[in-house]
Amino acid sequence: MENTNSDEIRMGTKSVWAGEREFRAYGATQIPVVVSVTYEHEDVSKWYEVAMGRQPGYIYSRNSNPTSEALEKKVSILEGSESAVSFSTGMAAISGTLYTLLRPGDRVVSVKDTYGGTNKIFTEFLPQIGVESVLCNTTDDEEIINEITKGCNVLYLETPTNPTCKIIDINKFALIAKKYGSIVVVDNTFATPINQNPIKLGADLVVHSATKFLGGHADAMGGIVCGPKDLIQKIYHYREINGAVLDPWSAYLIIRGIKTLKLRISQQQESALSIAKYLQSKKLVDAVNYPGLETHPGHSIATKQMHGFGAMLSFSIFGGLNSAGILLPKLKYANMAANLGSVETTYGPARTTSHVECTEEERQALGIADGLIRISVGIEDTADLIDDLDQAFEHLESCLDASN
Ligand SMILES: *Cc1c(COP(=O)(O)O)cnc(C)c1O
């Protein structure tokens, strides 16, 4: 069997082949969707060995399932980790990881710009079990270092951030945090393993919302955590009992999605850069956030730690939500929805998408203006996406002229 784990094999090939052959059955060329809740054992003593984890095999699909395991293998190889464990959603993966790692009296250091749901874990749920959550200003390096040195059981980072695309230097903080005995977790949902490999940059654990780019078609939810065997085993054990397992159908859809991950990301980020440049040329746009722009404050760190700048960008328009309300419905090739990472281009104001869980004051503190619009660029032809935006802006301009 080919070794898809080898560094000599490139990411596009890995996306297709990693983990495939060992999970196939019946000579089929695709991984089977194993819907069985339970698994039969004729030999009682062997059954016991499997149940105790001393022999390979399956007992019950809340513990493990072959289709989900195939996905875990694939993503683990793409991230360059020893092991991985899947969950029903990205939030289940993130909360499962944090609840496994943290105990009352512990301290977790993170940043203010994490995904809205993650932010709620830090501000609402971890304090309930006596874990101190310290959320630093995302681009204040000194503050982050200072808080790590005060004591840090888990350093939790997310880069690029949602929706303002701030960039955090993973390697710099991972090295410092490790010295202080911390476990470093990175949410790699926006970058995907095609563009960024946090483990190579010094992180211990990588978390993903597989609902987004990994699945890529907005038709399956899932989450995954990659890392060293000992830590993944602990998180796996939490999941066995917590029960937030990935459905095998979703696991299959995500496996299928990953086969085109590299192709999708290449097309999507090429369009994202063109759209970012187009938006910069518009008078009605007052800020464009895309790490691929040389004017972006995180551009040089992004260039250092990423292979590409990704498919997510955001921009704010003069006239705020009112202008967004005129512009967005005019777009022909875009969903207005909360999702991201799909083959279809998706637009949404941050206040109704990534940060819908936050209060008005919390959003303002994060610098998320009401008119901030997030774009998840799809795989449509670049020129069509630009033309579409162009006709929508023409409409907005004429509406604003008429009302002046
Ligand atoms: C969507 C998202 C999550 C949560 O994932 P779900 O699958 O929706 O639970 C976590 N982090 C980031 C960066 C996300 O975009």
The ligand as an SDF file (V2000), in Angstrom:
LIG
                    3D

 15 15  0  0  0  0  0  0  0  0999 V2000
  -18.1660   27.3930   11.7650 C   0  0  0  0  0  0  0  0  0  0  0  0
  -16.9640   27.5210   12.5910 C   0  0  0  0  0  0  0  0  0  0  0  0
  -16.8600   26.8260   13.7930 C   0  0  0  0  0  0  0  0  0  0  0  0
  -17.9900   25.9680   14.3370 C   0  0  0  0  0  0  0  0  0  0  0  0
  -18.2710   24.8830   13.5100 O   0  0  0  0  0  0  0  0  0  0  0  0
  -19.7170   24.1680   13.3970 P   0  0  0  0  0  0  0  0  0  0  0  0
  -19.4620   23.0350   12.4970 O   0  0  0  0  0  0  0  0  0  0  0  0
  -20.6730   25.1870   12.8700 O   0  0  0  0  0  0  0  0  0  0  0  0
  -20.0990   23.7630   14.7830 O   0  0  0  0  0  0  0  0  0  0  0  0
  -15.6690   26.9400   14.5090 C   0  0  0  0  0  0  0  0  0  0  0  0
  -14.6630   27.7140   14.0840 N   0  0  0  0  0  0  0  0  0  0  0  0
  -14.7330   28.4030   12.9230 C   0  0  0  0  0  0  0  0  0  0  0  0
  -13.5820   29.2310   12.5040 C   0  0  0  0  0  0  0  0  0  0  0  0
  -15.8750   28.3310   12.1430 C   0  0  0  0  0  0  0  0  0  0  0  0
  -15.9450   29.0230   11.0060 O   0  0  0  0  0  0  0  0  0  0  0  0
  1  2  1  0
  2  3  1  0
  2 14  2  0
  3  4  1  0
  3 10  2  0
  4  5  1  0
  5  6  1  0
  6  7  2  0
  6  8  1  0
  6  9  1  0
 10 11  1  0
 11 12  2  0
 12 13  1  0
 12 14  1  0
 14 15  1  0
M  END
$$$$
